[in-house]
Amino acid sequence: MSPCLLFALEEMSAPWPYTSPASNKRFSVMLRPQMEHWSAILRCLSLSPFWRGVWFMQVIGLGMAWFTPLIGNLSDQYGRKALLTLPVTAAIIPLAILAYSRATNFFYAYFAFRTVTDMVGFASINCLALAFLADNTRADKRASAFGILSGVSTAAFVCATVSARFLPETQTFQVGAIVSIASAVYMRIFLKDTKLEKDGEHLPLLSQTNVDHQDVESSKQVQNSEKIPSVLDIVSLFRDRKIVSQAAVVVFFSSLVDCGMQYSILYYLKARFHFNKDQFADVFLIGSLAGTVSLLFVMPLLVEAIGAEKLLSFSLLYGFISWGIYSLSWSPWVPYALALSFFFTYLPGPCIRSIVSKQVGSHEQGKVQGCISGISSLTAVVAPLVFSPLTALFLSEQAPFYYPGFSILCIGSMNLIAFIQSLMIRSDPCTAISNSSSDNPSNVVGASTATEET
């Protein structure tokens, strides 16, 4: 599981606390890794808090939505390792800047480089790691493999958050830069690149059983001539594959929940129960620990028992119910208890990724994973515009009716929409195994065994 360790090292290099040169205060509220750096930046600039956050995350979200499908598709042409080197190496630069000095000029240089590297590489690392796993894992084992990858990433977040509490402020970025360099060195030395065929054998999966020989040859020429995907290529990917388009809808609404909670949950807990930074960190740690256990140990068992499609629907429904209860929090202990109970809310991501990976061959894994990641990144543009004002409204005295957690309920209801859409996903396991085995000969024996068992 080389990409698991690689992704863990990269995640551990992200969430170190930051000391602002303008205020010299330690911001140790541990959000998701991509949010922690911006919490310090937003306090240093002069715009209003809401529009500062909206502007930054819109730029980063749009950048990730554009670059992630591009990098994923290029990895299908030139190999995963070559494209993975770009974001992993670029992530070292902003950390190294503040590791050298935390003066004001260096801070702004860090801000500029961090913006660019997040746009290009933050979602790309996860996308390429998933594509690498799909290349080297049997179709019937991908859900478990993706779950383990996500579990290792979540465990790395927990370790980084705990470590940041014990590190001196002057050493946080030094340690972060060292860990980021270690991930790049590990990737270059130990990660074996995926050998993709380049002799015109990679054709889009066609729904028709009878294909004219001349059409096949023309499809090969088009496939080999187009290195960079256009908007029409991405549209055709979803148009020609019904399950991929259905999964894209599920991804959008489930990611809208994750991104919306990032903008609303801290505001809600602060206004409702006067939580401080330590309590915020404790709630996130409890939830991350529960997610780590569920991804590493529970998900592989459930996938074997009920399948990725049913597990996806169950986890989305469970998330809707959990957030509904969360919106009714009546005491400060309720968020702690519910954070521990968010056992299955981490499972939709790996389930969706495994479902879409079975619909394409090895030559399109990077493309499809990149497109799914791009759709997920778009929620960083939508969520703050919708849910931040809604949260502020219902926590104020001008609320239409008294329901402080109404915005939490609205965000959680996006899981219900995703749940309804997930019920329509009906993948054919025989077709999925056939696609995997035809593109990856090393999996033919395993795929045949799985087919006989079914």
PAVORO-904082 format. One record per residue: x, y, z of N, C-alpha, C in turn; residue in one letter. Coordinates in steps of 0.001 Angstrom, whole numbers, padded with zeros to 6 digits, always signed. Layout:
BEGIN
XYZXYZXYZA;...
//
This chain:
BEGIN
+000836-001190+000000+000000+000000+000000+000878+001249+000000M;+001781+001395-000962+002693+002527-001009+001983+003868-001070S;+000921+004060-001900+000278+005361-001940-000381+005751-000637P;-000755+004778+000203-001337+005113+001499-000325+005860+002364C;+000897+005328+002463+001924+005988+003257+002292+007325+002651L;+002338+007388+001333+002665+008643+000667+001619+009699+000989L;+000353+009336+000882-000710+010301+001147-000733+010693+002614F;-000417+009757+003503-000358+010073+004928+000731+011091+005222A;+001912+010902+004639+002995+011857+004853+002622+013241+004341L;+001948+013289+003209+001559+014581+002658+000521+015263+003536E;-000430+014483+004069-001434+015056+004948-000804+015559+006245E;+000168+014832+006775+000781+015224+008028+001577+016514+007896M;+001989+016835+006690+002774+018049+006504+001903+019288+006421S;+000558+019143+006387-000292+020297+006135-000754+021038+007395A;-001315+020353+008441-002057+021113+009416-001262+021626+010615P;-000055+022142+010414+000682+022685+011548+000147+024073+011904W;+000105+024421+013200-000401+025733+013581+000508+026842+013074P;-000031+028010+012983+000682+029109+012359+000701+030318+013278Y;+001831+030993+013375+001952+032199+014161+002007+033393+013234T;+001019+034255+013317+000925+035379+012400+001961+036429+012731S;+002739+036923+011758+003696+037981+012031+003007+039288+012381P;+001724+039440+012028+001037+040677+012325+000496+040707+013749A;+000018+039575+014241-000614+039549+015556+000158+038750+016577S;+001091+037906+016109+001909+037069+016983+001063+036230+017924N;-000041+035729+017402-000924+034866+018187-000939+033489+017558K;-001079+032514+018383-001078+031136+017882-002495+030694+017576R;-002710+030320+016324-004019+029828+015916-003946+028310+015885F;-004375+027686+016936-004236+026233+017036-005563+025508+016898S;-006554+026185+016360-007807+025497+016051-007576+024618+014838V;-007682+023322+015017-007349+022394+013942-008580+022058+013115M;-008641+022677+011951-009696+022352+010999-009157+021300+010061L;-009852+021078+008969-009299+020219+007935-008037+020875+007413R;-007082+020065+006938-005777+020630+006575-005857+021814+005634P;-006773+021790+004644-006795+022887+003694-007356+024157+004295Q;-008060+024075+005460-008653+025253+006055-007739+025920+007067M;-006837+025160+007688-006046+025691+008791-005150+026832+008362E;-004536+026722+007183-003632+027767+006735-004383+029066+006466H;-005606+028945+005952-006343+030159+005595-006902+030856+006818W;-007097+030169+007933-007598+030827+009131-006628+031895+009611S;-005331+031621+009473-004344+032631+009842-004294+033763+008827A;-004376+033407+007565-004276+034413+006502-005437+035400+006586I;-006632+034892+006860-007794+035767+006861-007711+036803+007964L;-007036+036510+009060-006922+037468+010148-005892+038554+009863R;-005057+038323+008883-003995+039268+008594-004388+040300+007550C;-005470+040066+006825-005877+040984+005780-007036+041840+006273L;-007449+042797+005475-008326+043843+005973-009761+043755+005478S;-010124+042757+004683-011489+042649+004203-012378+042082+005297L;-013698+042129+005109-014621+041567+006084-014420+040057+006141S;-014625+039439+007320-014321+038006+007460-015058+037122+006466P;-016342+037388+006245-017101+036506+005362-016564+036562+003932F;-016415+037781+003383-016015+037893+001995-014561+037530+001787W;-013717+037665+002815-012349+037182+002682-012346+035675+002472R;-013092+034960+003337-013126+033509+003207-013743+033059+001905G;-014821+033728+001489-015472+033365+000231-014521+033548-000943V;-013824+034665-000972-012942+034957-002101-011817+033941-002209W;-011161+033658-001090-010040+032716-001121-010497+031323-001531F;-011553+030846-000919-011968+029480-001193-012593+029344-002573M;-013197+030407-003077-013690+030347-004452-012538+030210-005442Q;-011487+030985-005236-010328+030906-006134-009711+029518-006081V;-009504+029003-004874-008892+027681-004729-009816+026596-005270I;-011112+026697-004971-012052+025697-005460-012135+025660-006976G;-012183+026840-007599-012213+026881-009062-010918+026346-009653L;-009793+026668-009006-008514+026152-009493-008439+024639-009423G;-008881+024065-008301-008878+022613-008173-009841+021959-009160M;-010994+022604-009384-011957+022052-010339-011394+022017-011751A;-010492+022923-012077-009897+022957-013413-008692+022041-013523W;-007778+022110-012558-006503+021413-012683-006605+019920-012357F;-007479+019524-011460-007520+018121-011055-007918+017188-012194T;-008986+017475-012968-009265+016609-014137-008131+016613-015148P;-007481+017751-015323-006379+017834-016274-005217+016945-015844L;-004813+017052-014575-003697+016249-014079-004062+014767-014078I;-005303+014453-013713-005727+013056-013733-005677+012456-015118G;-006125+013209-016121-006098+012709-017494-004666+012563-018004N;-003798+013514-017669-002407+013415-018097-001705+012219-017451L;-002138+011845-016248-001539+010668-015608-001889+009390-016358S;-003029+009383-017047-003358+008227-017885-002414+008113-019078D;-001859+009228-019511-000977+009233-020671+000487+009044-020290Q;+000911+009659-019215+002334+009699-018884+002697+008955-017593Y;+001712+008353-016934+002003+007593-015728+001658+008372-014474G;+001280+007640-013427+000866+008275-012170+002054+008929-011458R;+003174+008262-011456+004312+008748-010674+004826+010072-011213K;+004876+010211-012524+005376+011453-013120+004494+012634-012749A;+003183+012441-012801+002271+013532-012468+002171+013744-010965L;+002351+012686-010179+002302+012826-008731+003488+013614-008193L;+004588+013573-008926+005775+014311-008499+005514+015812-008447T;+004704+016328-009362+004449+017768-009435+003792+018307-008166L;+002618+017837-007744+002002+018414-006545+002759+018095-005262P;+003357+016891-005176+004080+016539-003958+005303+017438-003773V;+006013+017711-004855+007182+018589-004769+006777+020038-004550T;+005716+020479-005224+005278+021865-005074+004820+022171-003656A;+004298+021173-002957+003824+021395-001594+004959+021731-000632A;+006174+021428-000994+007315+021711-000118+007617+023211-000089I;+007383+023912-001192+007837+025296-001337+007243+026225-000283I;+005897+026307-000107+005375+027244+000892+005805+026919+002310P;+005909+025631+002636+006363+025257+003975+007818+025656+004192L;+008636+025481+003160+010052+025836+003279+010237+027344+003443A;+009353+028140+002859+009468+029596+002972+009339+030037+004426I;+008282+029571+005095+008103+029970+006493+009003+029176+007433L;+009519+028053+006990+010514+027362+007795+011809+028172+007851A;+012075+028919+006794+013286+029757+006754+013098+031040+007557Y;+011954+031696+007403+011702+032938+008126+010209+033200+008171S;+009769+033819+009279+008362+034179+009427+008159+035685+009378R;+009062+036364+008743+008910+037806+008544+007734+038085+007615A;+007282+039339+007611+006080+039688+006853+006223+039391+005368T;+007365+039737+004787+007567+039493+003356+007520+038004+003037N;+008103+037201+003902+008066+035755+003691+006651+035216+003854F;+005898+035840+004736+004516+035402+004914+003702+035597+003634F;+003843+036761+003002+003095+037002+001775+003580+036104+000638Y;+004857+035801+000630+005354+034834-000353+004739+033459-000102A;+004665+033075+001173+004009+031818+001543+002555+031817+001076Y;+001856+032905+001300+000454+033005+000915+000276+032808-000585F;+001129+033454-001378+001014+033345-002836+001297+031925-003307A;+002382+031318-002808+002728+029964-003224+001700+028956-002721F;+001190+029168-001521+000218+028231-000969-001064+028232-001787R;-001479+029407-002238-002673+029492-003077-002502+028681-004356T;-001355+028849-005007-001105+028152-006270-000987+026648-006055V;-000237+026244-005038-000038+024806-004801-001327+024112-004383T;-002194+024801-003639-003477+024197-003299-004364+024045-004529D;-004335+025027-005408-005122+024940-006629-004666+023777-007499M;-003361+023588-007592-002818+022582-008495-002761+021211-007850V;-002377+021160-006578-001996+019884-006018-002812+019302-004903G;-003635+020110-004213-004262+019566-003009-005170+018385-003331F;-006090+018570-004268-006986+017472-004642-006315+016476-005575A;-005256+016910-006271-004611+016029-007242-003901+014863-006569S;-003335+015092-005394-002623+014015-004704-003584+012870-004377I;-004744+013210-003849-005733+012181-003546-006229+011511-004813N;-006466+012300-005858-006952+011754-007131-005965+010748-007711C;-004680+011093-007748-003679+010209-008338-003433+008984-007463L;-003522+009150-006152-003374+007993-005273-004503+006991-005493A;-005726+007495-005674-006854+006610-005948-006703+005917-007299L;-006239+006654-008302-006025+006047-009614-004946+004975-009550A;-003904+005232-008777-002833+004243-008624-003367+002970-007967F;-004175+003127-006933-004761+001958-006278-005681+001198-007243L;-006464+001927-008024-007360+001272-008979-006581+000480-010020A;-005402+000982-010410-004579+000266-011383-004059-001056-010834D;-003877-001143-009534-003197-002284-008940-004073-003101-007994N;-005385-002883-008053-006300-003587-007157-007447-004167-007955T;-007835-005393-007617-008993-006012-008252-010246-005184-008026R;-011174-005241-008977-012383-004418-008900-013183-004703-007638A;-013263-005972-007230-014060-006313-006061-013366-005968-004748D;-012119-005515-004799-011388-005138-003586-011107-003635-003507K;-011556-002884-004502-011201-001469-004544-011875-000670-003441R;-013112-000984-003108-013797-000230-002056-013038-000320-000745A;-012578-001522-000404-011795-001686+000825-010468-000939+000739S;-009816-001014-000439-008535-000321-000617-008703+001187-000516A;-009747+001719-001137-010001+003159-001053-010331+003563+000372F;-011068+002714+001090-011375+003008+002476-010126+003048+003347G;-009211+002111+003111-007964+002098+003873-007142+003347+003572I;-007093+003750+002311-006374+004973+001953-006954+006183+002674L;-008276+006304+002678-008917+007413+003386-008699+007313+004895S;-008702+006084+005415-008458+005905+006844-007058+006316+007252G;-006069+005989+006434-004697+006398+006719-004578+007917+006670V;-005251+008539+005716-005232+009999+005630-005857+010630+006870S;-006987+010089+007320-007634+010613+008520-006772+010391+009754T;-006124+009236+009840-005223+008967+010963-004043+009931+010956A;-003543+010267+009757-002452+011233+009660-002890+012605+010146A;-004123+012989+009842-004662+014253+010342-004701+014264+011865F;-005120+013149+012466-005162+013060+013920-003754+013178+014508V;-002815+012466+013927-001432+012506+014434-000832+013897+014305C;-001099+014558+013178-000562+015898+012976-001170+016889+013957A;-002466+016763+014215-003131+017666+015146-002590+017498+016558T;-002418+016253+016974-001870+016003+018313-000424+016475+018406V;+000358+016207+017367+001762+016616+017382+001910+018127+017456S;+001014+018852+016801+001106+020312+016785+000939+020908+018172A;+000248+020206+019049+000061+020718+020405+001339+020667+021228R;+002248+019814+020857+003471+019642+021642+004691+020284+020994F;+004559+020706+019753+005694+021321+019075+005800+022798+019434L;+007003+023317+019629+007174+024758+019808+006743+025507+018554P;+006263+026717+018748+005774+027493+017619+006870+027745+016585E;+008081+027887+017043+009179+028196+016123+009588+027020+015260T;+009109+025817+015570+009536+024630+014849+008433+023993+014008Q;+007249+024569+014028+006130+023897+013364+006343+023776+011857T;+006760+024863+011214+006943+024798+009774+008225+024077+009391F;+009212+024078+010262+010409+023279+009992+010052+021800+009937Q;+009275+021358+010906+008861+019954+010927+007954+019649+009740V;+007039+020572+009433+006162+020359+008289+006924+020232+006987G;+007948+021072+006808+008751+020997+005578+009519+019682+005511A;+010041+019233+006640+010798+017972+006670+009892+016797+006305I;+008702+016766+006866+007769+015678+006558+007350+015723+005093V;+007132+016917+004557+006761+017038+003146+007896+016560+002244S;+009123+016898+002577+010270+016414+001802+010368+014894+001892I;+010118+014355+003082+010172+012901+003252+009147+012202+002370A;+007955+012791+002222+006933+012178+001375+007367+012172-000089S;+008019+013266-000534+008479+013327-001921+009602+012321-002179A;+010527+012205-001231+011625+011254-001382+011101+009824-001375V;+010178+009530-000481+009590+008189-000422+008898+007840-001734Y;+008144+008802-002265+007432+008556-003508+008388+008259-004657M;+009450+009027-004787+010381+008849-005888+011165+007540-005780R;+011456+007089-004576+012290+005898-004398+011470+004616-004416I;+010364+004595-003680+009677+003329-003423+008416+003118-004253F;+007796+004174-004747+006550+004004-005483+006848+003551-006904L;+006332+002393-007277+006525+001865-008619+005432+002392-009532K;+005860+002970-010640+004913+003587-011555+004046+002530-012224D;+002826+002932-012564+001914+002053-013274+002274+002028-014750T;+002414+000852-015300+002751+000706-016716+001474+000647-017524K;+001174+001746-018201-000023+001812-019026+000321+001500-020468L;-000585+000815-021138-000362+000476-022537-000425+001731-023395E;+000409+001825-024403+000431+002992-025272+000389+002600-026748K;-000160+001451-027013-000192+000973-028390-001593+001040-028979D;-002349+001992-028537-003701+002131-029067-004672+001149-028476G;-004325+000500-027353-005219-000484-026765-006224+000155-025828E;-006050+001444-025530-006940+002095-024591-008092+002742-025344H;-009207+002134-025325-010386+002677-025983-011429+002989-024923L;-012239+004016-025137-013337+004251-024209-014252+003035-024166P;-014781+002760-022975-015692+001629-022852-016982+001963-023590L;-017390+001105-024481-018543+001370-025321-019726+000556-024833L;-020879+001165-024911-022075+000458-024463-022556-000560-025484S;-022216-000366-026777-022666-001308-027794-021777-002539-027806Q;-022359-003666-028049-021610-004918-028094-020973-005143-029445T;-021609-004631-030498-021080-004795-031846-020520-003466-032324N;-019228-003412-032557-018568-002191-032977-017835-002449-034267V;-018012-001591-035224-017352-001741-036508-015850-001580-036354D;-015102-002364-037130-013636-002347-037012-013074-000971-037343H;-013628-000304-038335-013131+001015-038686-013400+002023-037582Q;-014540+001881-036892-014836+002772-035781-013841+002572-034648D;-013436+001322-034449-012445+001041-033407-011133+001717-033725V;-010691+001600-034984-009421+002209-035370-009478+003726-035249E;-010601+004339-035658-010705+005789-035544-010737+006224-034091S;-011367+005401-033232-011390+005726-031809-009996+005667-031223S;-009181+004715-031700-007804+004619-031222-007014+005875-031607K;-007204+006323-032837-006462+007496-033277-006873+008730-032494Q;-008177+008874-032242-008623+010023-031456-008075+009958-030047V;-008096+008738-029471-007611+008573-028100-006134+008920-028001Q;-005342+008540-028989-003908+008801-028937-003567+010249-029247N;-004406+010921-030051-004089+012278-030454-004470+013304-029402S;-005445+013012-028574-005908+013975-027592-005231+013697-026258E;-004323+014566-025876-003602+014408-024628-004251+015194-023506K;-004834+016361-023834-005431+017215-022827-006942+017200-023033I;-007727+016943-021965-009165+016825-022138-009815+018182-022350P;-010809+018221-023214-011607+019417-023408-012879+019291-022583S;-013651+020370-022571-014919+020335-021843-015847+019286-022442V;-015812+019130-023762-016659+018131-024416-016261+016713-024020L;-014953+016490-023813-014510+015168-023378-015084+014821-022010D;-015060+015803-021113-015578+015573-019764-017089+015379-019800I;-017760+016180-020617-019212+016023-020737-019563+014646-021295V;-018809+014193-022298-019085+012880-022878-018822+011755-021888S;-017863+011959-020977-017590+010949-019959-018818+010689-019111L;-019506+011762-018714-020708+011606-017892-021924+011232-018732F;-021969+011678-019989-023124+011371-020827-023155+009909-021232R;-021984+009345-021510-021926+007979-022018-021984+006936-020915D;-021749+007334-019696-021740+006388-018572-022738+006851-017530R;-023860+006212-017494-024950+006638-016623-024558+006558-015156K;-023865+005502-014777-023501+005334-013373-022530+006421-012936I;-021602+006803-013813-020660+007871-013471-021398+009181-013275V;-022367+009480-014125-023133+010717-013971-023967+010691-012695S;-024534+009540-012353-025291+009435-011107-024367+009617-009903Q;-023182+009023-009977-022231+009178-008889-021770+010619-008752A;-021679+011337-009872-021274+012743-009821-022284+013580-009048A;-023567+013283-009229-024599+013997-008469-024463+013701-006983V;-024225+012436-006649-024047+012062-005247-022829+012758-004657V;-021749+012805-005423-020528+013459-004946-020769+014937-004677V;-021473+015605-005571-021698+017036-005403-022456+017330-004112F;-023546+016628-003870-024363+016937-002699-023699+016462-001403F;-023016+015321-001431-022325+014876-000218-021142+015778+000104S;-020433+016257-000927-019336+017198-000701-019856+018550-000250S;-021046+018903-000690-021665+020145-000234-021906+020106+001268L;-022207+018933+001797-022360+018778+003238-021022+019010+003936V;-019972+018354+003461-018657+018486+004100-018163+019928+004067D;-018255+020556+002908-017760+021923+002772-018650+022904+003539C;-019961+022704+003505-020865+023583+004235-020647+023545+005726G;-020348+022351+006252-020094+022248+007682-018812+022975+008077M;-017834+022998+007207-016601+023724+007501-016869+025205+007718Q;-017814+025752+006979-018119+027172+007094-019104+027476+008216Y;-019851+026494+008674-020967+026767+009582-020807+026194+010974S;-020161+025029+011088-020210+024322+012370-019479+025077+013468I;-018318+025684+013150-017577+026414+014169-018328+027668+014598L;-018904+028351+013632-019718+029528+013924-020887+029147+014818Y;-021524+028028+014512-022680+027566+015287-022291+027209+016721Y;-021220+026451+016886-020808+026041+018223-020326+027225+019061L;-019664+028183+018423-019205+029365+019142-020375+030204+019633K;-021356+030428+018778-022495+031257+019155-023460+030532+020085A;-023592+029236+019903-024594+028483+020676-024081+028083+022046R;-022829+027602+022116-022306+027070+023372-021007+027741+023814F;-020573+028797+023104-019361+029543+023455-018125+028641+023492H;-018010+027781+022503-016840+026906+022421-015588+027740+022175F;-014474+027291+022768-013179+027917+022503-012370+027019+021574N;-011147+027461+021267-010330+026739+020305-009994+025321+020753K;-009790+025106+022045-009471+023770+022532-010665+022827+022384D;-011859+023342+022636-013046+022511+022468-013293+022186+021002Q;-013037+023161+020121-013142+022873+018700-012204+021734+018306F;-010965+021840+018758-009971+020822+018412-010373+019457+018953A;-010940+019428+020169-011353+018154+020770-012480+017506+019954D;-013444+018312+019515-014559+017772+018723-014046+017189+017408V;-013129+017908+016749-012580+017407+015486-011761+016136+015693F;-011016+016083+016786-010213+014892+017067-011092+013674+017321L;-012157+013862+018082-013056+012743+018363-013693+012233+017070I;-014178+013151+016254-014772+012744+014995-013781+012067+014063G;-012546+012576+014019-011527+011974+013155-011121+010596+013639S;-011054+010410+014946-010739+009085+015489-011833+008085+015130L;-013081+008502+015251-014188+007613+014873-014128+007290+013383A;-013822+008293+012560-013703+008046+011132-012556+007123+010779G;-011441+007257+011484-010298+006385+011232-010639+004932+011502T;-011298+004678+012624-011677+003308+012981-012659+002737+011956V;-013641+003550+011569-014648+003047+010626-014039+002757+009257S;-013122+003600+008788-012530+003406+007471-011547+002243+007441L;-010751+002103+008482-009711+001073+008483-010240-000312+008825L;-011220-000384+009709-011618-001694+010239-013061-002084+009927F;-013972-001116+009901-015382-001443+009723-015763-001516+008244V;-015287-000572+007460-015693-000519+006053-015328-001776+005272M;-014107-002329+005397-013818-003564+004644-014786-004697+004942P;-015228-004806+006195-016172-005860+006553-017554-005603+005959L;-018001-004355+006013-019328-004036+005499-019385-004138+003977L;-018308-003753+003298-018281-003852+001845-018396-005303+001407V;-017704-006184+002097-017792-007613+001781-019192-008156+002030E;-019877-007603+003033-021174-008147+003422-022323-007617+002559A;-022357-006305+002309-023524-005718+001643-023180-005019+000323I;-021920-004792+000028-021536-004142-001222-021412-002633-001081G;-020667-002029-001990-020390-000594-001913-021638+000239-002154A;-022538-000199-003045-023724+000590-003360-024644+000707-002155E;-024930-000393-001484-025809-000357-000315-025140+000370+000852K;-023844+000190+000998-023136+000896+002066-023154+002400+001822L;-023056+002810+000565-023137+004225+000233-024486+004799+000640L;-025566+004132+000278-026903+004619+000622-027106+004665+002129S;-026659+003632+002817-026820+003594+004271-026051+004727+004949F;-024817+004959+004538-024002+005992+005174-024556+007388+004904S;-025116+007621+003718-025723+008921+003428-026970+009150+004277L;-027794+008141+004417-028980+008264+005264-028577+008455+006728L;-027570+007725+007157-027071+007868+008531-026554+009290+008761Y;-025858+009847+007774-025360+011207+007914-026481+012228+008016G;-027538+012058+007234-028679+012967+007302-029305+012941+008694F;-029507+011755+009237-030111+011637+010572-029187+012243+011630I;-027888+011988+011524-026939+012493+012519-026896+014016+012531S;-026834+014617+011344-026802+016079+011297-028134+016680+011729W;-029230+015975+011495-030515+016450+011989-030541+016516+013501G;-030005+015493+014162-029912+015511+015622-028941+016594+016079I;-027846+016758+015347-026855+017777+015684-027483+019169+015681Y;-028385+019425+014746-029020+020740+014673-029902+021033+015869S;-030282+020000+016625-031122+020162+017815-030313+020158+019102L;-029006+020315+019013-028131+020253+020190-028654+021168+021295S;-028849+020612+022470-029432+021352+023573-028457+021553+024731W;-027265+020943+024611-026292+021044+025694-024893+020922+025097S;-023869+021502+025749-022506+021440+025196-021951+020028+025039P;-022499+019046+025772-021969+017694+025648-022485+016979+024398W;-023560+017482+023804-024154+016821+022642-023203+016787+021443V;-022506+017896+021089-021564+017801+019965-020459+016778+020174P;-020016+016604+021434-018992+015593+021699-019538+014186+021455Y;-020740+013927+021947-021335+012599+021780-021624+012311+020312A;-022117+013311+019598-022429+013094+018196-021172+012965+017346L;-020099+013660+017735-018840+013502+017002-018348+012067+017076A;-018531+011433+018217-018147+010029+018352-019066+009110+017566L;-020317+009529+017395-021283+008686+016683-021220+008856+015167S;-020408+009820+014687-020283+010015+013241-019402+008918+012651F;-019834+007699+012884-019021+006548+012544-019061+006247+011059F;-020219+006433+010453-020405+006045+009057-020413+007241+008100F;-020272+008448+008632-020324+009613+007761-019061+009780+006927T;-018008+009022+007227-016778+009083+006447-016766+008089+005277Y;-017786+007262+005163-017764+006180+004190-018238+006531+002780L;-019071+007556+002573-019545+007808+001201-018429+008046+000192P;-017387+008785+000572-016313+009087-000373-015660+007859-000972G;-015103+006946-000162-014498+005738-000726-015480+004872-001503P;-016738+004818-001058-017736+004014-001782-017970+004571-003178C;-018137+005889-003287-018384+006495-004597-017177+006294-005508I;-015985+006492-004963-014777+006347-005782-014639+004925-006315R;-014965+003958-005504-014858+002576-005964-015900+002255-007023S;-017093+002827-006897-018150+002572-007870-017761+003118-009238I;-017276+004360-009286-016930+004951-010583-015682+004305-011172V;-014772+003834-010309-013551+003214-010833-013847+001916-011565S;-014949+001262-011222-015314+000008-011872-015959+000218-013241K;-016306+001444-013552-016989+001725-014809-016032+002043-015942Q;-014748+002187-015648-013753+002512-016672-012553+001593-016504V;-011733+001541-017527-010528+000736-017464-009366+001527-016887G;-008198+000895-016862-007014+001536-016293-006618+002791-017050S;-006918+002841-018343-006524+003988-019149-007353+005222-018864H;-008424+005105-018074-009272+006252-017760-009454+006471-016268E;-008702+005762-015441-008848+005931-014000-008497+007346-013556Q;-007400+007870-014065-007013+009226-013689-008038+010247-014124G;-008580+010063-015308-009563+011003-015843-010833+011003-015007K;-011368+009829-014708-012631+009772-013989-012457+010208-012536V;-011356+009821-011899-011122+010265-010528-010881+011769-010480Q;-010204+012308-011492-009988+013741-011541-011282+014512-011733G;-012174+014001-012569-013451+014673-012784-014312+014649-011525C;-014309+013523-010829-015069+013438-009581-014499+014407-008542I;-013172+014483-008456-012546+015429-007522-012848+016869-007918S;-012890+017145-009220-013222+018483-009667-014629+018894-009289G;-015577+017984-009416-016952+018271-009007-017022+018527-007510I;-016293+017729-006751-016255+017942-005306-015664+019305-004951S;-014668+019743-005706-014023+021030-005428-014945+022210-005704S;-015888+022040-006604-016812+023131-006911-017679+023518-005723L;-017853+022606-004784-018667+022932-003607-018001+023989-002739T;-016687+024165-002868-016016+025241-002142-016451+026612-002639A;-016995+026674-003848-017522+027922-004391-018962+028132-003945V;-019754+027060-003935-021185+027170-003668-021482+027276-002180V;-020835+026447-001373-021197+026323+000040-021125+027632+000826A;-020026+028398+000755-019992+029616+001571-021010+030662+001149P;-021350+030698-000137-022325+031676-000604-023726+031374-000087L;-024015+030105+000154-025364+029698+000564-025467+029543+002074V;-024536+028803+002663-024727+028383+004041-024170+029354+005082F;-023155+030124+004748-022636+031086+005730-023664+032162+006062S;-024293+032807+005071-025347+033774+005429-026530+033126+006142P;-026866+031894+005760-027985+031215+006414-027679+030947+007883L;-026450+030535+008173-026055+030298+009556-026093+031587+010358T;-025566+032668+009793-025574+033956+010490-026994+034444+010755A;-027892+034216+009806-029269+034672+009967-029955+033984+011135L;-029853+032663+011222-030590+031929+012252-029895+031951+013609F;-028702+032498+013668-028060+032727+014963-028220+034169+015430L;-028898+034963+014648-029100+036367+014991-030512+036577+015533S;-030786+037797+015951-032107+038123+016472-033114+038350+015356E;-032658+038447+014116-033567+038665+012992-034024+037361+012336Q;-033800+036227+012987-034204+034946+012418-035723+034885+012251A;-036214+034320+011133-037672+034221+010932-038365+033423+012031P;-037712+032424+012563-038223+031628+013672-037035+031107+014464F;-037293+030701+015681-036204+030288+016569-035800+028847+016271Y;-034680+028720+015620-034094+027404+015348-032619+027652+015045Y;-031771+027802+016086-030361+028152+015848-029627+027169+014943P;-030030+025908+014967-029355+024904+014151-030023+024646+012822G;-030859+025572+012355-031582+025348+011104-030627+025208+009924F;-029551+025991+009918-028588+025880+008814-027907+024515+008819S;-027659+023964+010003-027071+022625+010095-028028+021591+009507I;-029317+021759+009792-030324+020852+009228-030368+020971+007707L;-030293+022208+007200-030325+022403+005746-029102+021769+005082C;-027947+021929+005709-026741+021316+005152-026863+019799+005175I;-027326+019262+006291-027498+017818+006393-028511+017266+005413G;-029498+018084+005023-030509+017610+004072-029911+017349+002691S;-028741+017914+002412-028071+017592+001151-027710+016105+001098M;-027463+015517+002266-027217+014072+002324-028456+013288+001921N;-029630+013830+002246-030869+013145+001874-031042+013139+000358L;-030711+014258-000293-030769+014308-001761-029786+013315-002359I;-028573+013289-001794-027584+012325-002280-028046+010888-002045A;-028699+010645-000919-029215+009302-000615-030241+008859-001657F;-031166+009749-002017-032182+009402-003018-031521+009072-004353I;-030524+009866-004741-029829+009598-005999-029040+008296-005936Q;-028470+007988-004765-027672+006759-004642-028523+005507-004803S;-029811+005598-004503-030694+004446-004664-030867+004057-006129L;-030573+004984-007032-030719+004724-008459-029479+004107-009082M;-028384+004028-008326-027140+003472-008852-027224+001953-008816I;-027145+001341-009966-027177-000120-010075-026042-000548-010996R;-024904-000850-010410-023758-001270-011221-023781-002774-011413S;-023250-003217-012544-023170-004632-012883-021809-005155-012463D;-021718-005991-011404-020415-006454-010945-019662-007259-011987P;-020373-008017-012821-019685-008811-013848-019012-007897-014870C;-019727-006819-015279-019147-005866-016220-017959-005163-015614T;-018072-004807-014328-016973-004114-013664-015728-004975-013598A;-015910-006247-013248-014762-007142-013159-014164-007365-014534I;-015023-007468-015563-014526-007642-016920-013703-006447-017370S;-014160-005237-017056-013418-004034-017413-012068-004008-016743N;-012056-004369-015452-010792-004345-014718-009812-005356-015249S;-010283-006572-015522-009376-007628-015948-008858-007405-017356S;-009666-006789-018213-009225-006560-019579-008155-005506-019667S;-008152-004535-018744-007164-003467-018780-005958-003766-017909D;-006076-004688-016985-004972-005017-016096-004813-006523-016067N;-003958-007077-016881-003843-008529-016987-003480-009197-015679P;-002827-008496-014769-002436-009111-013501-003624-009448-012639S;-004795-008882-012967-005980-009122-012164-006916-010147-012800N;-006511-010756-013902-007411-011659-014610-007756-012868-013750V;-006761-013434-013106-007017-014622-012289-007953-014303-011151V;-007682-013174-010459-008542-012788-009354-009945-012468-009815G;-010057-011827-010985-011394-011478-011476-012169-012729-011837A;-011494-013715-012427-012172-014962-012782-012668-015666-011538S;-011859-015672-010505-012274-016316-009244-013482-015630-008659T;-013465-014257-008689-014606-013528-008152-015856-013799-008946A;-015730-013936-010262-016899-014200-011103-017477-015569-010792T;-016605-016566-010589-017094-017900-010271-017816-017917-008943E;-017324-017107-007967-017976-017099-006666-019361-016510-006758E;-019506-015453-007613-020826-014858-007751-021796-015752-008515T;
//
